[in-house]
Structures are given as structure tokens and as C-alpha cells.
Amino acid sequence: MQWHMPQLQYHVHVRGALHFQKTHDRYNHWVLFVAEEGGFVYRLDEGEEQSAATGDMVLCPPDTTFHRRTDGLSFHMLGFQWREPAEAEETRALIGRHRLLNQPRLQSTLALLRDTLLYPAGEMLDYKEHLLRDLLLISQAERRAPRMTPPHIDDPLLRQAIELMHEQSEQGGELRAIAERLGISQVQLTRLFRRQLGQPPSAYAAALRMDKVRRLLARTDLPLWRIAEQCGYTDEHHLSKSFKQRQGVNPSVYRRMHQV
């Protein structure tokens, strides 16, 4: 799918902010907000509060109130418009938070963006647009990558639990935290899964972790120890053993077969 070129309007880099100058703002353009170090809480218009941490990107569309607060954060903020009208479905899919699987690529791009600040304003505009487009393209590609599909569930409580598990699989959310969000105990959460899916929530969470491992192997060049770290495995040996049991091949073989 062809992706349109963003027209950069400004790039701001703030290091070590103890709080935001404004608790909220409303823009007439697109804003890509990238947490370089630290974390913050945000809300788009009247939506739910979300948390973002180091390595997370948040895309805010035009005419949307961006509420935010932090206790300490270094970040990049890039304001832009599309040079040509983009398909609504394409852009809508990118709105909100996304954590790139390829974190080394993100950190490299952020370092290049920092370097551009050493030059006179406006001198590196084309290069900055290239870096911005790179981040958006990677985000789009990763969101469109095949991943584990949630099963169709009629029970609203179980459906919410599964949605939370898929959402938090990127951050390695604990089952206890999911149970607390739902207002039930871990025992009740386990009974709910066993009764309707025939498996405990830990088994479903393990499948989600393995799904993330497969995507990282196929979509990035991350070393195995880093993938193990991002997916909640003790070390690369633990990951290799679990992967071989589930997939029938070693991670290195899977990567050669599937990497694009």
C-alpha cells in the first residue's frame, strides 16, 4: 500500500521535562509524540486515559484535544500535514499509541533527529520529513503484520479481558493487573477462561507472547536475548526451548524461513 508523504511543520525535542507546560492542547494538524525516556499519561478528547513509556509513539489527529501529564519525560514532538489527502482508514489505524517492535530502529531514528537540531532551523527539513515518514511507515507495516486474532466471544467480561490481554501483550501486562482492571480476582479470571475457552488465562497469555516472538523474528534483526527480554522470557535459552516445543523449529530457522 502506498503511503503519502508527510509535510513537516515543526520538530521539538525536550529533554528531562518534569511536567508539561500545558496540561492539554488542541492542534489543527497531526502531531506525532515520541517518548524518548520516561513516561506520561494521555487522553485524546474524551477517550480513556492511556499510559505511554519509553519507546512509545502517540499519534494525535487534527482538531483533537490532547490531554497529558508526566513526572519526568524526554520526548520528540513532530507536527505535520499530509502532502496529499490520505485514506481515512490508513490514518485512523495509526491514531493513538504504538510501540514499535523494532526498538533499535526507533532509537537510531531519534538519535538522527537529535542531530538535526545542530543545524540552522529549516536547513534539514527534507531530511526530517524522511525520518518522520520512516517512523510512520514502520508503524503502519507492523500494525498490518499478521498476528494472533482474538476469538469471537459473547461474554462481555471475557471479551474485555481478552482485549486487555492483546493490548497489554506489547508491554507484558500481568494477569493480576488485568483482573484488577475488571474488578475480579485472579481465581475468577481463571474460572472464566476455563469455562468458556477450556484453558487458563496463563495459557492464552503464553500464546500471545509466542505470537509476539514470531513477529519479532520475522520483522526485526533483534538478537534472541533482546527478544526474550521484550517478551517476558527468563533468557534466550528459555525462549529457544519454548519456541522449539511450540513451533517445531529453532528460532534461527524460523527467522530464515519468514524474515522479509
Salt bridges, closest charged atoms under 4 A:
ASP25 OD2 - LYS22 NZ 3.49
GLU36 OE1 - HIS13 NE2 2.86
GLU36 OE2 - HIS76 NE2 3.08
GLU36 OE2 - ARG114 NH1 2.34
ASP45 OD1 - ARG26 NH1 3.44
GLU46 OE1 - ARG43 NH1 3.57
GLU49 OE2 - ARG69 NH1 2.64
ASP56 OD1 - ARG99 NH1 3.42
GLU84 OE1 - HIS4 ND1 3.51
GLU129 OE1 - ARG83 NH2 2.75
ASP134 OD1 - ARG105 NH2 2.75
GLU142 OE1 - HIS98 NE2 3.43
ASP154 OD1 - HIS152 NE2 3.19
GLU167 OE2 - ARG97 NH2 3.94
GLU170 OE2 - ARG147 NH1 3.69
GLU170 OE1 - LYS212 NZ 3.98
GLU170 OE2 - ARG215 NH2 3.31
GLU174 OE1 - ARG176 NH2 3.55
ASP211 OD1 - ARG214 NH2 3.34
ASP211 OD2 - ARG215 NE 3.40
GLU229 OE1 - ARG226 NE 3.64
